[in-house]
Amino acid sequence: MQETPAAAIAANRYGLGARPGDLAAIASDPRGWLRGQLAGPPPQLAQSGLRGSADILAEASRIRQEKGAQDQQRQIPRLYRPIYLREASARLAFATTTDRPFLERLTWFWSNHFAVSVDKLAVLGVAGACEREAIRPHVLGRFADLLLAVERHPAMLLYLDNTSSVGPGSTLAQRLARRRSAASVGINENLGREILELHTLGVDGGYSQADVTAFARVLTGWSIGGGKGRLAGGEPGRFLFRPALHEPGPQRVLGQSYAQPGVEQGEAVLQALAGHPATARHLATKLARHFIADDPPPAAVERISRAFLATDGDLPAVYAALVDAPEGWEMPLGKFKTPADQVISVFRGLQLPVASGSEAQQRAALAAFELLGQRSWSPGSPAGWPDRAADWNGPSALLQRVEWADALGQRFGTLHDARQLAPQLLGATLGAGTRSAIARAASPAQALTLLLAAPEFLRR
């Protein structure tokens, strides 16, 4: 019986890249292999030394209170950078070895959907903790719960500057006005805007600037414990609702009035946004674009969106609809790998270990992400990393990937027979031209380079 590409598609398009032996195990039921990964609780990173965000931010708070400004500028980065390296290397190690790569790809998808960036120093120490604490535990739950967990997380509140957002009619604003204080307070719209534009409805989701402003008022007071002055109080590093900063009274968002008191007002708006038809379509479009094609097939988007609405945002049901979409199983390969995809698939395909003992080892393990232009948790904007081939397949980027593949070939070529490895990693998606080129290679190093730089390996 002729081999079909389904096993390779399951491992490489829906998963994180095949390992030797994977395709043979998947071949009998590729869709069942993917659905099976949705059963049971989501796994958590078990590597020792990974600290909670509250613990990290509490230590940073102590440094700020005890040290002068100059010492803070040195010591805060010194605290955060090793934490970032441990988180990113632990994440890579798990992605390289997991037997549930579909679930891990979904985790990375949501982490990019709810993007925060370590380019902002305040986020450097807690970006990895945000993924572990807010995304991983909810990746197999309801979207509403995932949404609430992320928007309450310190990393998101710090990244989008909501910790000091103050309503004009709040207790604090009125107190400052009575004192004729020159202290600058006001609403910051970043979090409200990005929730509407990026996290839920989408840019064409039907909201207005008035909705952004009203939602920003709703979210005043969503903050983090610790700090100085008017931001003192609460448990350092943990979510804290500050009533004194909150804009009182009802707010109207998307035509609906919300009169709930305090933090419950924001929770009610998030719940409504999580179940909105525009949110269903926005998320379905992003999932179809990520897993199927740069131009998402309308039928697949409709099928995924219906599953979302019919199940009140039950994510496993949404993923099942994604797996069932026939468009996702078609050839030719529809997606160009991002640099992160490329790195992980190489680590899995060559079964490379991820050394994470010393900081030097961690930096070495992560070097390829920086070399190829996709450093962990550092997208250029709250929109996250782009997900289309045009963003990643420019001439200089392709040359960089070929040079990296050549370096890997020189280093590991004698340890792997690329002629045998190629069909194990690419299955029926391996083309005759690539197979022939590898067979005719002048050396084992060249053969491995040709495999890792092949068009079939660069796509999924």
Number of C-alpha atoms within 10 A of each C-alpha: 3 5 10 12 21 24 28 29 26 28 26 25 27 25 24 29 29 28 22 17 11 17 25 12 11 19 18 12 13 20 19 12 18 22 18 13 17 19 11 8 13 18 14 11 14 9 14 8 10 17 15 17 23 20 14 19 26 18 16 24 18 13 17 18 13 11 12 10 12 8 12 16 12 10 15 20 16 12 16 20 16 17 22 23 24 23 27 22 24 23 20 21 22 20 23 26 17 14 13 19 23 25 27 24 19 21 21 18 19 19 23 20 18 23 25 30 24 22 14 12 15 19 25 25 29 31 29 28 23 23 25 22 18 21 23 24 18 21 25 23 18 19 22 21 19 21 22 16 17 22 23 19 25 29 30 24 22 20 23 19 16 24 26 21 24 28 25 19 17 20 17 19 22 14 13 14 13 9 9 9 10 8 8 8 15 16 20 21 20 18 25 23 21 19 20 23 20 20 25 26 24 19 15 10 17 12 17 13 9 12 19 22 20 19 25 24 29 32 31 33 25 26 26 29 23 21 20 11 7 11 16 13 14 16 14 22 24 20 20 20 21 23 18 21 29 27 26 20 15 15 21 16 20 16 9 10 12 17 15 17 14 21 18 14 19 22 19 15 21 21 15 15 22 25 19 19 17 19 25 27 23 22 23 27 21 19 23 24 20 23 23 26 21 18 13 19 16 13 13 24 23 17 17 28 25 19 22 28 18 12 14 18 23 19 21 20 21 28 23 16 21 24 23 16 19 12 19 23 21 13 11 11 21 21 19 25 21 22 22 19 22 24 24 22 26 22 23 22 22 20 15 15 13 20 17 22 10 12 16 11 15 21 18 14 21 20 13 19 17 13 14 20 16 18 18 21 22 21 19 14 12 22 16 20 18 15 18 17 16 10 12 18 17 10 9 10 16 15 14 14 22 17 14 19 22 21 16 18 24 17 12 17 19 14 12 15 15 26 19 13 18 24 17 20 30 26 22 17 22 20 14 9 10 18 19 11 16 24 16 12 16 10 15 21 23 22 26 31 25 24 25 25 20 21 15 19 24 21 19 29
